[in-house]
Amino acid sequence: MEWRCAECGEPESGKNKALVVCHHCGKLLCLDDRISARNDVFEGDDETANVAYHCTDCYETHHKVSESGQGQPE
């Protein structure tokens, strides 16, 4: 089975060797298409422990800051 990025369709090979899963919907994402967002629900000793990865749709729905400066609810 060949894994592919849900955003761009690139197979898991070469630069896309490390696919991640969207925190909300579970889509596979390559390194170029993942969007990271800090999430204080996750605990850890370093900054990367508080990061969750998202696809474009989930990031815009759950994390993007609106023009009024208010973030969307998780």
mmJSON file of the N, C-alpha and C atoms, coordinates in Angstrom:
{"data_MODEL":{"atom_site":{
"group_PDB":["ATOM","ATOM","ATOM","ATOM","ATOM","ATOM","ATOM","ATOM","ATOM","ATOM","ATOM","ATOM","ATOM","ATOM","ATOM","ATOM","ATOM","ATOM","ATOM","ATOM","ATOM","ATOM","ATOM","ATOM","ATOM","ATOM","ATOM","ATOM","ATOM","ATOM","ATOM","ATOM","ATOM","ATOM","ATOM","ATOM","ATOM","ATOM","ATOM","ATOM","ATOM","ATOM","ATOM","ATOM","ATOM","ATOM","ATOM","ATOM","ATOM","ATOM","ATOM","ATOM","ATOM","ATOM","ATOM","ATOM","ATOM","ATOM","ATOM","ATOM","ATOM","ATOM","ATOM","ATOM","ATOM","ATOM","ATOM","ATOM","ATOM","ATOM","ATOM","ATOM","ATOM","ATOM","ATOM","ATOM","ATOM","ATOM","ATOM","ATOM","ATOM","ATOM","ATOM","ATOM","ATOM","ATOM","ATOM","ATOM","ATOM","ATOM","ATOM","ATOM","ATOM","ATOM","ATOM","ATOM","ATOM","ATOM","ATOM","ATOM","ATOM","ATOM","ATOM","ATOM","ATOM","ATOM","ATOM","ATOM","ATOM","ATOM","ATOM","ATOM","ATOM","ATOM","ATOM","ATOM","ATOM","ATOM","ATOM","ATOM","ATOM","ATOM","ATOM","ATOM","ATOM","ATOM","ATOM","ATOM","ATOM","ATOM","ATOM","ATOM","ATOM","ATOM","ATOM","ATOM","ATOM","ATOM","ATOM","ATOM","ATOM","ATOM","ATOM","ATOM","ATOM","ATOM","ATOM","ATOM","ATOM","ATOM","ATOM","ATOM","ATOM","ATOM","ATOM","ATOM","ATOM","ATOM","ATOM","ATOM","ATOM","ATOM","ATOM","ATOM","ATOM","ATOM","ATOM","ATOM","ATOM","ATOM","ATOM","ATOM","ATOM","ATOM","ATOM","ATOM","ATOM","ATOM","ATOM","ATOM","ATOM","ATOM","ATOM","ATOM","ATOM","ATOM","ATOM","ATOM","ATOM","ATOM","ATOM","ATOM","ATOM","ATOM","ATOM","ATOM","ATOM","ATOM","ATOM","ATOM","ATOM","ATOM","ATOM","ATOM","ATOM","ATOM","ATOM","ATOM","ATOM","ATOM","ATOM","ATOM","ATOM","ATOM","ATOM","ATOM","ATOM","ATOM","ATOM","ATOM","ATOM","ATOM"],
"id":[1,2,3,4,5,6,7,8,9,10,11,12,13,14,15,16,17,18,19,20,21,22,23,24,25,26,27,28,29,30,31,32,33,34,35,36,37,38,39,40,41,42,43,44,45,46,47,48,49,50,51,52,53,54,55,56,57,58,59,60,61,62,63,64,65,66,67,68,69,70,71,72,73,74,75,76,77,78,79,80,81,82,83,84,85,86,87,88,89,90,91,92,93,94,95,96,97,98,99,100,101,102,103,104,105,106,107,108,109,110,111,112,113,114,115,116,117,118,119,120,121,122,123,124,125,126,127,128,129,130,131,132,133,134,135,136,137,138,139,140,141,142,143,144,145,146,147,148,149,150,151,152,153,154,155,156,157,158,159,160,161,162,163,164,165,166,167,168,169,170,171,172,173,174,175,176,177,178,179,180,181,182,183,184,185,186,187,188,189,190,191,192,193,194,195,196,197,198,199,200,201,202,203,204,205,206,207,208,209,210,211,212,213,214,215,216,217,218,219,220,221,222],
"type_symbol":["N","C","C","N","C","C","N","C","C","N","C","C","N","C","C","N","C","C","N","C","C","N","C","C","N","C","C","N","C","C","N","C","C","N","C","C","N","C","C","N","C","C","N","C","C","N","C","C","N","C","C","N","C","C","N","C","C","N","C","C","N","C","C","N","C","C","N","C","C","N","C","C","N","C","C","N","C","C","N","C","C","N","C","C","N","C","C","N","C","C","N","C","C","N","C","C","N","C","C","N","C","C","N","C","C","N","C","C","N","C","C","N","C","C","N","C","C","N","C","C","N","C","C","N","C","C","N","C","C","N","C","C","N","C","C","N","C","C","N","C","C","N","C","C","N","C","C","N","C","C","N","C","C","N","C","C","N","C","C","N","C","C","N","C","C","N","C","C","N","C","C","N","C","C","N","C","C","N","C","C","N","C","C","N","C","C","N","C","C","N","C","C","N","C","C","N","C","C","N","C","C","N","C","C","N","C","C","N","C","C","N","C","C","N","C","C","N","C","C","N","C","C"],
"label_atom_id":["N","CA","C","N","CA","C","N","CA","C","N","CA","C","N","CA","C","N","CA","C","N","CA","C","N","CA","C","N","CA","C","N","CA","C","N","CA","C","N","CA","C","N","CA","C","N","CA","C","N","CA","C","N","CA","C","N","CA","C","N","CA","C","N","CA","C","N","CA","C","N","CA","C","N","CA","C","N","CA","C","N","CA","C","N","CA","C","N","CA","C","N","CA","C","N","CA","C","N","CA","C","N","CA","C","N","CA","C","N","CA","C","N","CA","C","N","CA","C","N","CA","C","N","CA","C","N","CA","C","N","CA","C","N","CA","C","N","CA","C","N","CA","C","N","CA","C","N","CA","C","N","CA","C","N","CA","C","N","CA","C","N","CA","C","N","CA","C","N","CA","C","N","CA","C","N","CA","C","N","CA","C","N","CA","C","N","CA","C","N","CA","C","N","CA","C","N","CA","C","N","CA","C","N","CA","C","N","CA","C","N","CA","C","N","CA","C","N","CA","C","N","CA","C","N","CA","C","N","CA","C","N","CA","C","N","CA","C","N","CA","C","N","CA","C","N","CA","C","N","CA","C","N","CA","C","N","CA","C"],
"label_alt_id":[null,null,null,null,null,null,null,null,null,null,null,null,null,null,null,null,null,null,null,null,null,null,null,null,null,null,null,null,null,null,null,null,null,null,null,null,null,null,null,null,null,null,null,null,null,null,null,null,null,null,null,null,null,null,null,null,null,null,null,null,null,null,null,null,null,null,null,null,null,null,null,null,null,null,null,null,null,null,null,null,null,null,null,null,null,null,null,null,null,null,null,null,null,null,null,null,null,null,null,null,null,null,null,null,null,null,null,null,null,null,null,null,null,null,null,null,null,null,null,null,null,null,null,null,null,null,null,null,null,null,null,null,null,null,null,null,null,null,null,null,null,null,null,null,null,null,null,null,null,null,null,null,null,null,null,null,null,null,null,null,null,null,null,null,null,null,null,null,null,null,null,null,null,null,null,null,null,null,null,null,null,null,null,null,null,null,null,null,null,null,null,null,null,null,null,null,null,null,null,null,null,null,null,null,null,null,null,null,null,null,null,null,null,null,null,null,null,null,null,null,null,null],
"label_comp_id":["MET","MET","MET","GLU","GLU","GLU","TRP","TRP","TRP","ARG","ARG","ARG","CYS","CYS","CYS","ALA","ALA","ALA","GLU","GLU","GLU","CYS","CYS","CYS","GLY","GLY","GLY","GLU","GLU","GLU","PRO","PRO","PRO","GLU","GLU","GLU","SER","SER","SER","GLY","GLY","GLY","LYS","LYS","LYS","ASN","ASN","ASN","LYS","LYS","LYS","ALA","ALA","ALA","LEU","LEU","LEU","VAL","VAL","VAL","VAL","VAL","VAL","CYS","CYS","CYS","HIS","HIS","HIS","HIS","HIS","HIS","CYS","CYS","CYS","GLY","GLY","GLY","LYS","LYS","LYS","LEU","LEU","LEU","LEU","LEU","LEU","CYS","CYS","CYS","LEU","LEU","LEU","ASP","ASP","ASP","ASP","ASP","ASP","ARG","ARG","ARG","ILE","ILE","ILE","SER","SER","SER","ALA","ALA","ALA","ARG","ARG","ARG","ASN","ASN","ASN","ASP","ASP","ASP","VAL","VAL","VAL","PHE","PHE","PHE","GLU","GLU","GLU","GLY","GLY","GLY","ASP","ASP","ASP","ASP","ASP","ASP","GLU","GLU","GLU","THR","THR","THR","ALA","ALA","ALA","ASN","ASN","ASN","VAL","VAL","VAL","ALA","ALA","ALA","TYR","TYR","TYR","HIS","HIS","HIS","CYS","CYS","CYS","THR","THR","THR","ASP","ASP","ASP","CYS","CYS","CYS","TYR","TYR","TYR","GLU","GLU","GLU","THR","THR","THR","HIS","HIS","HIS","HIS","HIS","HIS","LYS","LYS","LYS","VAL","VAL","VAL","SER","SER","SER","GLU","GLU","GLU","SER","SER","SER","GLY","GLY","GLY","GLN","GLN","GLN","GLY","GLY","GLY","GLN","GLN","GLN","PRO","PRO","PRO","GLU","GLU","GLU"],
"label_asym_id":["A","A","A","A","A","A","A","A","A","A","A","A","A","A","A","A","A","A","A","A","A","A","A","A","A","A","A","A","A","A","A","A","A","A","A","A","A","A","A","A","A","A","A","A","A","A","A","A","A","A","A","A","A","A","A","A","A","A","A","A","A","A","A","A","A","A","A","A","A","A","A","A","A","A","A","A","A","A","A","A","A","A","A","A","A","A","A","A","A","A","A","A","A","A","A","A","A","A","A","A","A","A","A","A","A","A","A","A","A","A","A","A","A","A","A","A","A","A","A","A","A","A","A","A","A","A","A","A","A","A","A","A","A","A","A","A","A","A","A","A","A","A","A","A","A","A","A","A","A","A","A","A","A","A","A","A","A","A","A","A","A","A","A","A","A","A","A","A","A","A","A","A","A","A","A","A","A","A","A","A","A","A","A","A","A","A","A","A","A","A","A","A","A","A","A","A","A","A","A","A","A","A","A","A","A","A","A","A","A","A","A","A","A","A","A","A","A","A","A","A","A","A"],
"label_entity_id":["1","1","1","1","1","1","1","1","1","1","1","1","1","1","1","1","1","1","1","1","1","1","1","1","1","1","1","1","1","1","1","1","1","1","1","1","1","1","1","1","1","1","1","1","1","1","1","1","1","1","1","1","1","1","1","1","1","1","1","1","1","1","1","1","1","1","1","1","1","1","1","1","1","1","1","1","1","1","1","1","1","1","1","1","1","1","1","1","1","1","1","1","1","1","1","1","1","1","1","1","1","1","1","1","1","1","1","1","1","1","1","1","1","1","1","1","1","1","1","1","1","1","1","1","1","1","1","1","1","1","1","1","1","1","1","1","1","1","1","1","1","1","1","1","1","1","1","1","1","1","1","1","1","1","1","1","1","1","1","1","1","1","1","1","1","1","1","1","1","1","1","1","1","1","1","1","1","1","1","1","1","1","1","1","1","1","1","1","1","1","1","1","1","1","1","1","1","1","1","1","1","1","1","1","1","1","1","1","1","1","1","1","1","1","1","1","1","1","1","1","1","1"],
"label_seq_id":[1,1,1,2,2,2,3,3,3,4,4,4,5,5,5,6,6,6,7,7,7,8,8,8,9,9,9,10,10,10,11,11,11,12,12,12,13,13,13,14,14,14,15,15,15,16,16,16,17,17,17,18,18,18,19,19,19,20,20,20,21,21,21,22,22,22,23,23,23,24,24,24,25,25,25,26,26,26,27,27,27,28,28,28,29,29,29,30,30,30,31,31,31,32,32,32,33,33,33,34,34,34,35,35,35,36,36,36,37,37,37,38,38,38,39,39,39,40,40,40,41,41,41,42,42,42,43,43,43,44,44,44,45,45,45,46,46,46,47,47,47,48,48,48,49,49,49,50,50,50,51,51,51,52,52,52,53,53,53,54,54,54,55,55,55,56,56,56,57,57,57,58,58,58,59,59,59,60,60,60,61,61,61,62,62,62,63,63,63,64,64,64,65,65,65,66,66,66,67,67,67,68,68,68,69,69,69,70,70,70,71,71,71,72,72,72,73,73,73,74,74,74],
"pdbx_PDB_ins_code":[null,null,null,null,null,null,null,null,null,null,null,null,null,null,null,null,null,null,null,null,null,null,null,null,null,null,null,null,null,null,null,null,null,null,null,null,null,null,null,null,null,null,null,null,null,null,null,null,null,null,null,null,null,null,null,null,null,null,null,null,null,null,null,null,null,null,null,null,null,null,null,null,null,null,null,null,null,null,null,null,null,null,null,null,null,null,null,null,null,null,null,null,null,null,null,null,null,null,null,null,null,null,null,null,null,null,null,null,null,null,null,null,null,null,null,null,null,null,null,null,null,null,null,null,null,null,null,null,null,null,null,null,null,null,null,null,null,null,null,null,null,null,null,null,null,null,null,null,null,null,null,null,null,null,null,null,null,null,null,null,null,null,null,null,null,null,null,null,null,null,null,null,null,null,null,null,null,null,null,null,null,null,null,null,null,null,null,null,null,null,null,null,null,null,null,null,null,null,null,null,null,null,null,null,null,null,null,null,null,null,null,null,null,null,null,null,null,null,null,null,null,null],
"Cartn_x":[0.848,0.0,0.887,0.538,1.304,0.52,1.128,0.503,0.71,-0.309,-0.231,-0.76,-0.214,-0.688,-2.103,-3.02,-4.408,-4.564,-3.609,-3.696,-3.138,-1.939,-1.282,-1.202,-1.456,-1.43,-0.066,0.973,2.327,2.472,3.149,3.363,4.371,4.324,5.267,6.612,7.442,8.774,9.576,10.891,11.745,11.462,11.126,10.893,9.65,8.745,7.503,7.569,8.766,8.921,8.213,8.093,7.492,6.094,5.088,3.713,3.214,2.356,1.716,0.209,-0.525,-1.975,-2.617,-3.638,-4.353,-4.99,-4.798,-5.282,-6.806,-7.536,-9.001,-9.634,-9.224,-9.917,-9.143,-7.85,-7.068,-6.481,-6.576,-5.97,-4.459,-3.836,-2.379,-1.871,-0.815,-0.26,1.251,1.79,3.237,3.823,5.128,5.817,5.483,5.242,4.94,3.512,2.59,1.18,0.649,1.423,0.949,1.011,0.062,0.042,0.066,1.022,1.115,0.396,-0.194,-0.856,-0.591,-0.264,-0.017,-1.321,-1.246,-2.421,-2.026,-2.509,-2.123,-2.724,-3.587,-4.126,-3.018,-2.055,-0.938,0.104,0.606,1.619,2.978,4.012,5.359,6.366,7.619,8.69,9.254,8.982,9.52,8.386,8.703,7.688,7.009,7.73,7.128,6.089,6.11,5.117,3.735,3.657,2.389,1.879,2.4,2.022,1.179,0.106,-0.709,-0.71,-0.745,-0.718,-2.124,-2.38,-3.705,-3.65,-4.753,-4.935,-5.456,-5.504,-5.94,-7.367,-8.277,-9.679,-9.836,-9.212,-9.35,-8.659,-7.523,-6.854,-7.747,-8.337,-9.189,-10.462,-10.99,-12.209,-11.971,-10.859,-10.653,-9.624,-8.722,-7.604,-7.301,-7.774,-7.423,-8.016,-7.232,-7.683,-8.449,-9.631,-10.453,-9.907,-10.475,-10.04,-10.246,-11.201,-11.452,-10.426,-9.546,-8.53,-8.964,-10.17,-10.68,-10.412,-9.889,-9.647,-10.929,-10.965,-12.109,-12.065,-13.204,-13.191,-12.683,-12.026,-11.534,-12.706],
"Cartn_y":[-1.183,0.0,1.237,2.207,3.444,4.563,5.186,6.296,7.568,8.439,9.703,10.833,12.018,13.213,13.526,13.784,14.082,15.46,16.348,17.7,17.748,17.237,17.373,16.068,14.943,13.66,13.04,13.686,13.143,11.856,10.847,9.606,9.796,8.894,8.938,8.405,9.303,8.953,10.234,10.102,11.273,12.315,13.549,14.649,14.435,13.597,13.364,12.104,11.724,10.468,10.475,11.619,11.679,12.289,11.461,11.946,12.08,13.062,13.236,13.135,13.023,12.883,14.151,14.658,15.833,15.523,16.413,16.279,16.151,16.749,16.738,15.666,15.56,14.659,13.392,13.355,12.147,12.015,13.052,12.996,12.904,12.148,12.096,13.344,13.941,15.181,15.085,15.599,15.637,16.822,16.884,17.952,19.329,19.446,20.744,21.207,20.273,20.631,20.636,20.185,20.204,21.632,21.97,23.273,22.996,23.582,23.335,24.436,24.038,24.998,24.562,25.513,25.23,24.791,23.771,23.258,22.955,23.765,23.62,22.386,21.664,20.417,19.381,19.437,18.506,19.017,18.154,18.548,18.007,18.72,18.273,19.283,18.872,19.729,20.653,20.374,21.239,21.763,22.736,23.394,22.452,21.455,20.556,19.644,19.464,18.619,19.269,20.584,21.31,21.628,20.956,21.238,20.095,20.458,19.495,19.907,18.931,19.214,19.134,19.975,20.107,20.201,19.773,20.047,21.483,22.011,23.394,23.624,22.725,22.9,22.916,21.982,21.913,23.087,23.517,24.681,25.915,26.131,27.306,27.211,26.03,25.843,25.981,25.44,25.333,26.287,26.846,27.584,28.943,29.22,30.477,31.658,32.702,33.918,34.772,35.22,36.03,37.451,38.251,39.624,40.44,40.032,40.761,40.411,39.441,39.037,37.917,37.432,36.342,35.009,34.06,32.729,31.916,30.949,30.055,29.092,28.663,27.682,26.347,25.587,24.281,23.349],
"Cartn_z":[0.0,0.0,0.0,-0.818,-0.888,-0.207,0.803,1.504,0.71,0.666,-0.056,0.801,0.582,1.265,0.787,1.713,1.362,0.712,0.914,0.334,-1.094,-1.295,-2.608,-3.4,-2.757,-3.447,-3.633,-3.124,-3.269,-2.456,-3.018,-2.272,-1.152,-0.19,0.924,0.438,-0.045,-0.515,-0.641,-0.649,-0.788,0.267,-0.163,0.782,1.629,1.191,1.922,2.779,3.171,3.891,5.246,5.872,7.205,7.115,6.924,6.91,8.346,8.568,9.87,9.659,10.752,10.692,11.24,10.544,11.024,12.375,13.319,14.69,14.769,13.834,13.892,13.016,11.755,10.824,10.477,10.789,10.542,9.154,8.31,6.976,7.094,6.188,6.114,5.417,5.964,5.42,5.305,4.201,4.025,4.801,4.846,5.586,5.04,3.729,3.131,3.398,3.555,3.683,5.116,6.062,7.446,7.991,8.837,9.5,10.994,11.677,13.117,13.887,14.986,15.87,17.3,18.13,19.541,20.192,21.022,21.705,23.143,24.076,25.47,26.144,25.438,25.977,26.113,25.189,25.228,26.203,27.032,28.006,27.599,27.969,27.689,28.159,28.127,28.605,27.536,26.276,25.229,24.349,23.498,22.666,21.691,21.174,20.191,20.818,22.117,22.778,22.756,22.583,22.589,21.19,20.169,18.789,18.231,17.55,16.824,15.356,14.463,13.033,12.445,11.427,10.85,9.331,8.687,7.26,7.144,5.951,5.745,6.249,5.905,6.305,7.828,8.514,9.975,10.655,10.126,10.71,10.608,9.43,9.246,10.085,10.268,11.046,12.544,13.037,14.481,15.085,14.264,14.849,14.242,13.069,12.413,13.181,13.328,14.009,13.006,13.386,12.499,12.4,11.513,11.347,12.619,13.459,14.698,15.777,15.454,16.418,17.344,17.137,17.964,17.289,18.023,17.498,17.48,16.609,16.559,17.735,18.233,19.32,18.82,19.696,19.315,19.302],
"occupancy":[1.0,1.0,1.0,1.0,1.0,1.0,1.0,1.0,1.0,1.0,1.0,1.0,1.0,1.0,1.0,1.0,1.0,1.0,1.0,1.0,1.0,1.0,1.0,1.0,1.0,1.0,1.0,1.0,1.0,1.0,1.0,1.0,1.0,1.0,1.0,1.0,1.0,1.0,1.0,1.0,1.0,1.0,1.0,1.0,1.0,1.0,1.0,1.0,1.0,1.0,1.0,1.0,1.0,1.0,1.0,1.0,1.0,1.0,1.0,1.0,1.0,1.0,1.0,1.0,1.0,1.0,1.0,1.0,1.0,1.0,1.0,1.0,1.0,1.0,1.0,1.0,1.0,1.0,1.0,1.0,1.0,1.0,1.0,1.0,1.0,1.0,1.0,1.0,1.0,1.0,1.0,1.0,1.0,1.0,1.0,1.0,1.0,1.0,1.0,1.0,1.0,1.0,1.0,1.0,1.0,1.0,1.0,1.0,1.0,1.0,1.0,1.0,1.0,1.0,1.0,1.0,1.0,1.0,1.0,1.0,1.0,1.0,1.0,1.0,1.0,1.0,1.0,1.0,1.0,1.0,1.0,1.0,1.0,1.0,1.0,1.0,1.0,1.0,1.0,1.0,1.0,1.0,1.0,1.0,1.0,1.0,1.0,1.0,1.0,1.0,1.0,1.0,1.0,1.0,1.0,1.0,1.0,1.0,1.0,1.0,1.0,1.0,1.0,1.0,1.0,1.0,1.0,1.0,1.0,1.0,1.0,1.0,1.0,1.0,1.0,1.0,1.0,1.0,1.0,1.0,1.0,1.0,1.0,1.0,1.0,1.0,1.0,1.0,1.0,1.0,1.0,1.0,1.0,1.0,1.0,1.0,1.0,1.0,1.0,1.0,1.0,1.0,1.0,1.0,1.0,1.0,1.0,1.0,1.0,1.0,1.0,1.0,1.0,1.0,1.0,1.0,1.0,1.0,1.0,1.0,1.0,1.0],
"B_iso_or_equiv":[0.0,0.0,0.0,0.0,0.0,0.0,0.0,0.0,0.0,0.0,0.0,0.0,0.0,0.0,0.0,0.0,0.0,0.0,0.0,0.0,0.0,0.0,0.0,0.0,0.0,0.0,0.0,0.0,0.0,0.0,0.0,0.0,0.0,0.0,0.0,0.0,0.0,0.0,0.0,0.0,0.0,0.0,0.0,0.0,0.0,0.0,0.0,0.0,0.0,0.0,0.0,0.0,0.0,0.0,0.0,0.0,0.0,0.0,0.0,0.0,0.0,0.0,0.0,0.0,0.0,0.0,0.0,0.0,0.0,0.0,0.0,0.0,0.0,0.0,0.0,0.0,0.0,0.0,0.0,0.0,0.0,0.0,0.0,0.0,0.0,0.0,0.0,0.0,0.0,0.0,0.0,0.0,0.0,0.0,0.0,0.0,0.0,0.0,0.0,0.0,0.0,0.0,0.0,0.0,0.0,0.0,0.0,0.0,0.0,0.0,0.0,0.0,0.0,0.0,0.0,0.0,0.0,0.0,0.0,0.0,0.0,0.0,0.0,0.0,0.0,0.0,0.0,0.0,0.0,0.0,0.0,0.0,0.0,0.0,0.0,0.0,0.0,0.0,0.0,0.0,0.0,0.0,0.0,0.0,0.0,0.0,0.0,0.0,0.0,0.0,0.0,0.0,0.0,0.0,0.0,0.0,0.0,0.0,0.0,0.0,0.0,0.0,0.0,0.0,0.0,0.0,0.0,0.0,0.0,0.0,0.0,0.0,0.0,0.0,0.0,0.0,0.0,0.0,0.0,0.0,0.0,0.0,0.0,0.0,0.0,0.0,0.0,0.0,0.0,0.0,0.0,0.0,0.0,0.0,0.0,0.0,0.0,0.0,0.0,0.0,0.0,0.0,0.0,0.0,0.0,0.0,0.0,0.0,0.0,0.0,0.0,0.0,0.0,0.0,0.0,0.0,0.0,0.0,0.0,0.0,0.0,0.0],
"pdbx_formal_charge":[null,null,null,null,null,null,null,null,null,null,null,null,null,null,null,null,null,null,null,null,null,null,null,null,null,null,null,null,null,null,null,null,null,null,null,null,null,null,null,null,null,null,null,null,null,null,null,null,null,null,null,null,null,null,null,null,null,null,null,null,null,null,null,null,null,null,null,null,null,null,null,null,null,null,null,null,null,null,null,null,null,null,null,null,null,null,null,null,null,null,null,null,null,null,null,null,null,null,null,null,null,null,null,null,null,null,null,null,null,null,null,null,null,null,null,null,null,null,null,null,null,null,null,null,null,null,null,null,null,null,null,null,null,null,null,null,null,null,null,null,null,null,null,null,null,null,null,null,null,null,null,null,null,null,null,null,null,null,null,null,null,null,null,null,null,null,null,null,null,null,null,null,null,null,null,null,null,null,null,null,null,null,null,null,null,null,null,null,null,null,null,null,null,null,null,null,null,null,null,null,null,null,null,null,null,null,null,null,null,null,null,null,null,null,null,null,null,null,null,null,null,null],
"auth_seq_id":[1,1,1,2,2,2,3,3,3,4,4,4,5,5,5,6,6,6,7,7,7,8,8,8,9,9,9,10,10,10,11,11,11,12,12,12,13,13,13,14,14,14,15,15,15,16,16,16,17,17,17,18,18,18,19,19,19,20,20,20,21,21,21,22,22,22,23,23,23,24,24,24,25,25,25,26,26,26,27,27,27,28,28,28,29,29,29,30,30,30,31,31,31,32,32,32,33,33,33,34,34,34,35,35,35,36,36,36,37,37,37,38,38,38,39,39,39,40,40,40,41,41,41,42,42,42,43,43,43,44,44,44,45,45,45,46,46,46,47,47,47,48,48,48,49,49,49,50,50,50,51,51,51,52,52,52,53,53,53,54,54,54,55,55,55,56,56,56,57,57,57,58,58,58,59,59,59,60,60,60,61,61,61,62,62,62,63,63,63,64,64,64,65,65,65,66,66,66,67,67,67,68,68,68,69,69,69,70,70,70,71,71,71,72,72,72,73,73,73,74,74,74],
"auth_comp_id":["MET","MET","MET","GLU","GLU","GLU","TRP","TRP","TRP","ARG","ARG","ARG","CYS","CYS","CYS","ALA","ALA","ALA","GLU","GLU","GLU","CYS","CYS","CYS","GLY","GLY","GLY","GLU","GLU","GLU","PRO","PRO","PRO","GLU","GLU","GLU","SER","SER","SER","GLY","GLY","GLY","LYS","LYS","LYS","ASN","ASN","ASN","LYS","LYS","LYS","ALA","ALA","ALA","LEU","LEU","LEU","VAL","VAL","VAL","VAL","VAL","VAL","CYS","CYS","CYS","HIS","HIS","HIS","HIS","HIS","HIS","CYS","CYS","CYS","GLY","GLY","GLY","LYS","LYS","LYS","LEU","LEU","LEU","LEU","LEU","LEU","CYS","CYS","CYS","LEU","LEU","LEU","ASP","ASP","ASP","ASP","ASP","ASP","ARG","ARG","ARG","ILE","ILE","ILE","SER","SER","SER","ALA","ALA","ALA","ARG","ARG","ARG","ASN","ASN","ASN","ASP","ASP","ASP","VAL","VAL","VAL","PHE","PHE","PHE","GLU","GLU","GLU","GLY","GLY","GLY","ASP","ASP","ASP","ASP","ASP","ASP","GLU","GLU","GLU","THR","THR","THR","ALA","ALA","ALA","ASN","ASN","ASN","VAL","VAL","VAL","ALA","ALA","ALA","TYR","TYR","TYR","HIS","HIS","HIS","CYS","CYS","CYS","THR","THR","THR","ASP","ASP","ASP","CYS","CYS","CYS","TYR","TYR","TYR","GLU","GLU","GLU","THR","THR","THR","HIS","HIS","HIS","HIS","HIS","HIS","LYS","LYS","LYS","VAL","VAL","VAL","SER","SER","SER","GLU","GLU","GLU","SER","SER","SER","GLY","GLY","GLY","GLN","GLN","GLN","GLY","GLY","GLY","GLN","GLN","GLN","PRO","PRO","PRO","GLU","GLU","GLU"],
"auth_asym_id":["A","A","A","A","A","A","A","A","A","A","A","A","A","A","A","A","A","A","A","A","A","A","A","A","A","A","A","A","A","A","A","A","A","A","A","A","A","A","A","A","A","A","A","A","A","A","A","A","A","A","A","A","A","A","A","A","A","A","A","A","A","A","A","A","A","A","A","A","A","A","A","A","A","A","A","A","A","A","A","A","A","A","A","A","A","A","A","A","A","A","A","A","A","A","A","A","A","A","A","A","A","A","A","A","A","A","A","A","A","A","A","A","A","A","A","A","A","A","A","A","A","A","A","A","A","A","A","A","A","A","A","A","A","A","A","A","A","A","A","A","A","A","A","A","A","A","A","A","A","A","A","A","A","A","A","A","A","A","A","A","A","A","A","A","A","A","A","A","A","A","A","A","A","A","A","A","A","A","A","A","A","A","A","A","A","A","A","A","A","A","A","A","A","A","A","A","A","A","A","A","A","A","A","A","A","A","A","A","A","A","A","A","A","A","A","A","A","A","A","A","A","A"],
"auth_atom_id":["N","CA","C","N","CA","C","N","CA","C","N","CA","C","N","CA","C","N","CA","C","N","CA","C","N","CA","C","N","CA","C","N","CA","C","N","CA","C","N","CA","C","N","CA","C","N","CA","C","N","CA","C","N","CA","C","N","CA","C","N","CA","C","N","CA","C","N","CA","C","N","CA","C","N","CA","C","N","CA","C","N","CA","C","N","CA","C","N","CA","C","N","CA","C","N","CA","C","N","CA","C","N","CA","C","N","CA","C","N","CA","C","N","CA","C","N","CA","C","N","CA","C","N","CA","C","N","CA","C","N","CA","C","N","CA","C","N","CA","C","N","CA","C","N","CA","C","N","CA","C","N","CA","C","N","CA","C","N","CA","C","N","CA","C","N","CA","C","N","CA","C","N","CA","C","N","CA","C","N","CA","C","N","CA","C","N","CA","C","N","CA","C","N","CA","C","N","CA","C","N","CA","C","N","CA","C","N","CA","C","N","CA","C","N","CA","C","N","CA","C","N","CA","C","N","CA","C","N","CA","C","N","CA","C","N","CA","C","N","CA","C","N","CA","C","N","CA","C","N","CA","C","N","CA","C","N","CA","C"],
"pdbx_PDB_model_num":[1,1,1,1,1,1,1,1,1,1,1,1,1,1,1,1,1,1,1,1,1,1,1,1,1,1,1,1,1,1,1,1,1,1,1,1,1,1,1,1,1,1,1,1,1,1,1,1,1,1,1,1,1,1,1,1,1,1,1,1,1,1,1,1,1,1,1,1,1,1,1,1,1,1,1,1,1,1,1,1,1,1,1,1,1,1,1,1,1,1,1,1,1,1,1,1,1,1,1,1,1,1,1,1,1,1,1,1,1,1,1,1,1,1,1,1,1,1,1,1,1,1,1,1,1,1,1,1,1,1,1,1,1,1,1,1,1,1,1,1,1,1,1,1,1,1,1,1,1,1,1,1,1,1,1,1,1,1,1,1,1,1,1,1,1,1,1,1,1,1,1,1,1,1,1,1,1,1,1,1,1,1,1,1,1,1,1,1,1,1,1,1,1,1,1,1,1,1,1,1,1,1,1,1,1,1,1,1,1,1,1,1,1,1,1,1,1,1,1,1,1,1]
}}}
